[in-house]
Amino acid sequence: MTETVRGLAVKKKMPLNRVQKAMAKGMKASVETLALSQLSREMDVTGLQAVRKQRAGVKALSLNTLIMAAVARTLPAHPFLNAELVENEIVVFEPVNLGMAVATQAGLIVPVIQNADVLSLQEMDQEINRLAERARSGKLELADIEGGTFTVSNLGMFGVDSGNPLPRPPESAILLFGAVRPRPWVVDAQIVVRETCWATLSYDHRFIDGATAAAYLADLSDLLAEPERLWR
């Protein structure tokens, strides 16, 4: 006899794997414990793309590496985004331990780049590649996934423009980047074509207000628009 659920025939049932169980628990906690709010901003990365190619050298740095570096280096000036709420205290962290969402066959895994704000671009690139490879091969260790303070999810490679990401408790914020596409942009009162992407910041509105979130996005946008600063 064919099994049914809600009166519908069931093709098969698949138990949640370890990664999916952790994701289900974390996302449920995110919705239940955080007062979620979101802001989005379109960012011009034309200059970033150009400088990346000019400075390619032996091995070109990926756009993802430069974006991750920009995110990490901007956070120290916006401490509430690198913090969490513990009872009635805002706990601001010294290190920027940057989680990066990695799609694997087992599901979405978020390894953590420790002290990301003080890494050179080459060190950042090496750590991103190392952790991504360990995640996809199932070789992550506990130290590779602990201690995150802020997470970045870059879904541009999947053609996604924007979305509504959920922070991973106890973290209080997450930033989603969409695809880089040629789009119309106004420069000196003229409409030109620029390479841009959308960035969406989800944050805990219990202690991070809209002005704080907007200020962070503005500083990040400025840094991406002046990419030479990343090499200083």
C-alpha positions as a printed Julia matrix, in Angstrom:
232×3 Matrix{Float64}:
  0.0    0.0     0.0
  1.38   3.41   -0.96
  2.2    5.63    2.03
  0.58   9.04    2.04
  1.17  12.3     3.88
 -1.55  14.94    3.79
 -3.32  12.68    1.34
 -0.39  12.79   -1.1
  1.53   9.73   -2.26
  5.05   9.6    -0.81
  7.88   8.85   -3.25
 10.51   8.34   -0.54
 11.6    9.58    2.87
 15.08  10.85    3.67
 16.26  11.42    7.24
 18.12  14.68    7.9
 21.88  14.23    7.8
 24.16  15.71   10.49
 24.65  18.99    8.64
 20.94  19.4     7.92
 20.06  18.71   11.56
 22.48  21.41   12.7
 21.1   23.84   10.12
 17.51  23.12   11.15
 18.33  23.71   14.81
 20.27  26.9    14.1
 17.69  28.45   11.79
 14.86  27.67   14.2
 16.82  29.41   16.94
 17.48  32.37   14.64
 13.78  32.96   14.05
 12.77  32.32   17.66
 15.47  34.31   19.48
 16.46  37.23   17.23
 14.41  40.29   16.33
 15.29  40.09   12.65
 15.53  43.1    10.38
 17.2   43.62    7.0
 18.72  46.28    4.8
 19.94  45.97    1.21
 22.29  48.13   -0.84
 23.49  47.93   -4.42
 27.28  48.18   -4.62
 29.5   49.18   -7.52
 32.36  46.69   -7.94
 33.54  47.83  -11.38
 36.79  49.19  -10.0
 37.3   46.12   -7.85
 37.04  43.87  -10.9
 39.47  46.05  -12.86
 42.08  46.26  -10.1
 41.79  42.53   -9.44
 42.71  41.82  -13.06
 45.5   44.41  -13.11
 47.06  42.87  -10.02
 46.57  39.27  -11.12
 50.28  38.4   -11.05
 50.96  34.68  -10.93
 47.63  33.83   -9.32
 44.63  36.12   -9.55
 42.71  36.69   -6.35
 39.06  35.75   -6.65
 36.33  38.33   -6.37
 35.04  36.36   -3.37
 38.39  36.73   -1.59
 38.38  40.5    -2.07
 34.78  40.81   -0.91
 35.48  38.72    2.19
 38.54  40.84    2.97
 36.54  44.04    2.56
 33.8   42.75    4.87
 36.31  41.73    7.55
 38.3   44.96    7.44
 35.18  47.12    7.67
 33.69  45.38   10.72
 36.03  46.7    13.48
 34.65  50.23   12.95
 31.13  48.87   13.5
 31.45  46.84   16.7
 27.75  46.05   17.2
 27.84  43.96   14.03
 30.67  41.88   15.52
 28.83  41.25   18.76
 26.06  39.29   20.39
 23.43  39.94   23.04
 23.93  37.93   26.24
 21.02  38.55   28.61
 21.13  42.35   29.06
 24.68  42.92   27.85
 26.07  43.56   24.39
 29.24  41.48   24.1
 31.57  42.98   21.49
 34.32  40.68   20.27
 37.93  41.64   19.62
 38.61  39.23   16.74
 36.65  39.25   13.52
 36.08  35.53   12.97
 34.38  35.43    9.61
 32.1   32.54    8.73
 31.78  31.72    5.04
 28.91  29.64    3.73
 30.11  26.72    1.58
 27.75  24.53   -0.42
 28.65  20.85   -0.17
 26.96  17.61   -1.14
 25.99  17.16    2.51
 24.43  20.63    2.7
 25.5   24.15    3.62
 28.51  24.27    5.97
 30.03  27.41    7.49
 33.75  27.14    8.3
 35.26  30.12   10.11
 38.22  32.28    9.09
 39.9   33.24   12.34
 41.12  36.85   12.8
 40.04  37.65    9.26
 40.43  41.41    9.69
 44.22  41.22   10.09
 44.97  38.75    7.3
 46.71  39.9     4.15
 44.86  39.33    0.89
 47.09  36.36    0.1
 46.53  34.87    3.56
 42.78  35.39    3.19
 42.8   33.69   -0.2
 44.77  30.72    1.14
 42.48  30.3     4.14
 39.31  30.52    2.03
 40.63  27.86   -0.36
 41.85  25.63    2.48
 38.57  25.73    4.38
 36.41  25.34    1.27
 38.38  22.27    0.23
 38.15  20.74    3.72
 34.41  21.45    3.8
 33.75  19.81    0.43
 35.89  16.78    1.26
 34.28  16.33    4.68
 37.55  16.93    6.55
 36.64  19.95    8.67
 37.74  19.79   12.28
 35.96  21.35   15.25
 38.43  24.23   15.27
 37.46  25.02   11.67
 33.83  25.76   12.54
 34.0   27.29   16.02
 34.1   30.89   17.19
 32.33  32.71   14.37
 31.32  36.33   15.0
 29.84  37.3    11.59
 28.95  35.31    8.47
 29.05  36.02    4.74
 27.0   34.07    2.21
 28.04  34.71   -1.38
 25.42  33.22   -3.71
 26.41  35.17   -6.79
 27.91  32.09   -8.44
 24.42  30.55   -8.41
 22.9   33.52  -10.24
 21.08  34.82   -7.18
 20.65  38.61   -7.0
 19.37  39.0    -3.44
 17.7   37.13   -0.62
 16.73  37.09    3.03
 19.52  35.36    4.96
 19.14  34.32    8.58
 21.95  34.94   11.1
 23.42  31.91   12.81
 22.92  32.28   16.58
 24.74  33.26   18.69
 25.96  35.53   15.87
 23.8   38.6    15.39
 24.31  39.42   11.71
 24.88  37.87    8.29
 25.61  39.46    4.92
 24.44  37.96    1.62
 26.05  38.95   -1.69
 24.3   38.45   -5.0
 25.57  38.1    -8.53
 27.74  40.75  -10.15
 25.98  41.96  -13.29
 26.27  44.89  -15.71
 23.58  47.38  -14.7
 22.74  51.03  -15.4
 24.41  53.44  -12.98
 24.48  57.22  -12.72
 27.93  58.84  -12.75
 28.22  62.64  -12.95
 24.59  62.89  -14.04
 25.23  60.43  -16.89
 23.8   56.93  -17.18
 26.61  54.42  -17.69
 26.93  50.66  -17.41
 28.7   49.44  -14.27
 29.27  46.05  -12.68
 27.23  45.96   -9.49
 25.86  43.51   -6.96
 23.29  43.61   -4.19
 24.31  43.07   -0.57
 21.66  42.24    2.03
 22.44  42.55    5.73
 20.22  40.68    8.21
 20.73  41.67   11.83
 19.34  41.44   15.35
 17.22  44.56   15.81
 17.22  44.12   19.59
 20.47  46.08   19.74
 21.47  46.84   16.13
 19.37  49.65   14.72
 18.81  50.62   11.11
 21.23  53.54   11.21
 24.02  51.29   12.49
 23.36  48.7     9.8
 23.14  51.37    7.08
 26.43  52.95    8.19
 28.18  49.6     7.88
 26.82  49.0     4.38
 27.88  52.51    3.37
 31.47  51.99    4.57
 31.64  48.6     2.87
 30.32  50.08   -0.37
 32.92  52.87   -0.2
 35.74  50.36    0.29
 34.59  48.2    -2.64
 34.38  51.33   -4.8
 37.97  52.3    -3.83
 39.62  48.87   -4.1
 43.23  50.11   -3.99
 42.7   50.55   -0.24
 42.52  46.77    0.11
 46.2   46.48   -0.88
 47.43  49.05    1.64
